[in-house]
Amino acid sequence: MRLRAVEDQDLEVFFDHQADPLAVEMAAFPARGRDQFAAHWAKVRADETLVTRTVVADGRVAGYIGSWPQDGQQLLGYWIGREFWGRGVATRALALLVDEVRVRPLHAQVAAHNAGSIRVLEKCGFRRDPVQEAGAAAPADGIEELVFVLPAAAVFTMSQIDDIHARLGRADSVAAYLRALAEIGVVRFDSFVTDGHSEYVDAAGGRVVSAAHHPVLRIAGTSDRDAFLEHLRLHADGRTSYVEMSEGLAASGIEKWVADTALLTMTYVDRAGRALLVQHLE
C-alpha cells in the first residue's frame, strides 16, 4: 500500500466512493453532485497549502487522505472505498500521512457512530479531546462529533510524570512537584476540570496527555469566583475528594488550572479565558 499525488483518473473513483449511501451514512457527510464535486476537487488540487494523497492498495485506488490548516489548527481527513474497509488500509494510510505531515498537534473530527474511523485514529496514536468537544457548538444536523488529537512527541514521558506525582503529588509539596517536573523538561501543564486529564508541555511544544480521572463534567458557562474559592478551600481543608472538588469547580465555571514550572504559579481559568486566581507557590 502507498500514497501518491492525486491524478485526474482518480477523481471518478473518488466520486463513486463519496456517493455510496452506506459510506455517506457512516461518515455523516453528504454526497456532492457532479458539478459540486468537480468544483471542490479543482479547488483542493489548486491549493498548495493542502497535502492531498491518493491511497493505492493492491494496485487500485482505494480512496484519498489529506491534511489542511484551518482556524489555527492542522486538520486531517480521509475517505476509503467500502470495498477496502476492514483490511487495515485506512490505518496504514494514516500512518503514512502522519509520517509525511510533521505539524503537531494534528486534529481529526469523526462522527460518534463511526466506530471504524475511531479505531483507526486510536491505532495511530490519536486521543479523544473532550475539552474541545465541550466547547464546540451543538451540531446543526444533530449528529454528535468527537475530536481526536495527535500531540507532538515530548522530551519526557508519562511514566516519569507518574513517578514524580507518586513522590510529590501532595498539597504540601506542590512547589517541589513543579520543580521536579521542570527538571525533566515540563514548562507547564494544564489540568482540565471536565474529565481530570492533564496536558504536560515542553519548551518545543511537545506534549504528553494523561488519562481522564473521572466522567465528563459540564462546565458552567458563567463563572462564580466566590463559589469557586469556597470549593477550593473545602478541598484544601480535606473536606472534599478530588472528584467532589472538580464537580464544584465545574459548577463554578472553572475550565482548567495552569501550572507554570518556572514561575511556580497555579492559575485557575474560566471558559472565557479569564484568570480567577493566580497562586504563587513560593
N, C-alpha and C positions, 0 to 999 in steps of 0.2 A: 504494500500500500504506500502511496506517496501523495504529496501535494504539488501542484504546479500552477502556473498562471492560467487564468480563465481564457478560453478560446471561444471564437464565435459559435462553433458547433456544440459547445457545452450548453448554450442557453436553452435549446429546445428540450434537453433533458431536465434542466432546472425548472422550466415551465411545467412540465408534466409532474415533476415531484411536488411542486407547490400547489398544484391543482388536485392532488389526491385528497379526497374528503376525510379519510381517516387521519392522514398526516396533519391536515388543517385543524381537525378537532384536537389532536394531541398537542400541537404547538400553540393552539389558541391564537392563531394569526390568520386573517382572511386571505384567500387566494386572490391574486391580481388577474385582471383581464389582460388580453394580449397587448393592447396599447399601453396600459399602465405598467405592465411587466417590462416591456421594451424600454420605456422611458426611465424606469427605475434602474435597470442594468446599464443603460447608457451613462447615467449619472454616476453610478458606482465605479464603473471602469474608467471614467474620466478624472476621478478624484484621487490624486496621488497621496493623500493623507491616509487612505484606507489600505489595509492589507487584505486582499481577497484571493482565495485559492480554490481551485477545483480539487476535490477529493477523488482520487483514482484508486479503485480496488479491483483486483483481478483483471486489470487492463480495461476496465469500464468506468465511466463517470458515475460515481456513487453519490455525489452531492457537492456542496460547497461549504466553506468555512471562512470567516473573516473577523477582522478587528478594526475598530474605528474610535476616534476621540469624540466625546460628546459631553457637554456640560461639565468639563473639568475631570471627567473620568475616561479611562480606556475600557471600552466595551468589547464584547465578542459575541458571535452567534454562528450557528451552523444549521444546515438542513441536509439531512441524509435521506435518500430514497428508501421507501418502505422495504424494498426487496433486500436491502443491506442491513436492516435492523437485526439486533441480536447477534451480530457477528464480530463485535468489537471494533467496527470501522470508525464510529464516532469517537471512541476513546483514543484510538491511535492517531486519528486526525487532530484531535485537540492537543494531544501530547506534542505532536509535531509543530502545531501553531504556537503553543506556549514556548517552545524552544526557539522559534523564529522571532516572535514578538517579545522583546525583553522588558517592556514597560510594566511596572508593578506599582500599585496593585492592578489586577485585571478584574473586571466586573462582568457578571452574566445574570440575566433575568430569565426565569423559567416558570411556566405555569405550574401551580402546585400539584396538579394531577398528572404531570408528565414525569412519572417515576423513572423512565429510561434515561432521560436527559439529566435528571438529578443524580443518578448513579454515575453517569459519565463524568460530570463535574467533580463529584466527590473522589472518584478514582484518580483524577488528575490534580488533586490537592486543593480544590476549591472548598471553601467552607461557608455555610449559610451565615448571613449577616442580618440578624433580627433587628438591629438598630436602624439600618436603612429601611427595612420593611416597615417598622413602626412609624417612621417619618414620612412615608410615601402617602400620596393622596389615594383615596378609595378608587379602585378601577371603575371606569365608566361602564365597562361590559360585565362587571360583577365577577370576573374571573380572577381568583387570587394568584398573585405573582410572588415568587420567592427571589431573593437576591443572594447570589453566591459571589465570593471574592477569593482571588488567589493573591495572597500578600507577597511582598518581597522577602527573600531569604535574609535572615538577621545574622549578626555575628555571634549571637548567643542562642541557647536552646531552652525549650520549656522545662527540660529536666533540671537545668541549672537554676532556673527561677523557682521551681518547686522546692529544690534543696534550700535555697535562701529563705523561702517562705516558711518552711518547716522549722528553721532555726530562729528566725527573727520576725515572723509574721504575727506580732502581738501588738496590742495598743501601746504598751510601754517601751517598744523598741522600733517605732516607725522610722525615726531618723537613721538608725543603724541599718534598718532594712533598705532604705533608699540608697545609702552609701554602698551597701553590698551589691545592689543592682547596678549602680554606676560603675563599679569595678569590673563587671562583665560586659559593659557596653550599653546598658539601658540608659537612655537620656530622659525618657518619660514613659509613663503608662497611663492609659485611660481605662477606668473601670466603669462599666455600663450597668446602670440600675435595672434596665429592662430584663436582663437574664443573668446578671452577675459575671459575665465574661470580661476579661481584660485584654487589652492590646498593648504589648510592650514594643517600643520603637527604639532603634539605634540611630546614630548620627547620620547615616546614609539613607534613612527612611525604611530600612528593613524592619520587619516586624514579626512577632510571634503572637499568636492568639490562643488564649486559654479556652478551656471548655466552659460551657454555661454552668452555673451553680444552682439555678432554681428555674421553675417555669417562668415563661414570659409575663412580665407585668406591664400594665398600661401606664404610661407616664402622663400625668395631668398636663393639660395644655397651658394652664396658668400656674405660676409658681407662688408658693406661700412661704416666705422666709421664716416667719416666726414658727410655723408648724415644722418646717424642716429642721430648725435649730433644736426644737424640743425632741424630735426623733433622734437626732444626733446625740443629744445629752443623755437620753434614756439608754442608748446603746453604750455610751462611754461609761455609764454607771453600772453596766452589766444587767440591766433590767429587761433587755430585749435581745433576741437572737439576731444573727446576721440577716436571715431572711425577713424577720419582722421589721428590722431597721430598713431593709430595702423596700418593703411594702410601704412603709411610712414615707420614705424619700420619694417613691414613685407618686404617691398621693399628693405629695407636696410639690410636685413638678420638677424634681431633680432628675436630669438625664444621665449625668455621669460625674465622677470626680477625676481630676487630672493631677498626677504626681510629677513634679519636676525634680529629678535626682541631683541636679547641680544646685538649684536654689533651695532645695529641701522644703518645698511647699506642696500643699494639697489644696486644689481649687475645686469647688463644687459649682456645677454649671447647670442651668435650666435648659429647656428645649429651645429657647430663643438665643442661646449662647451667652446669656448673662451670668457673670460670676456672682453668686450669692454669698460666698465665703471663701477667703483665702487664709489657710492656716500656715503659719511659719513654724516649722517643727523645731527650730532652734533659735 
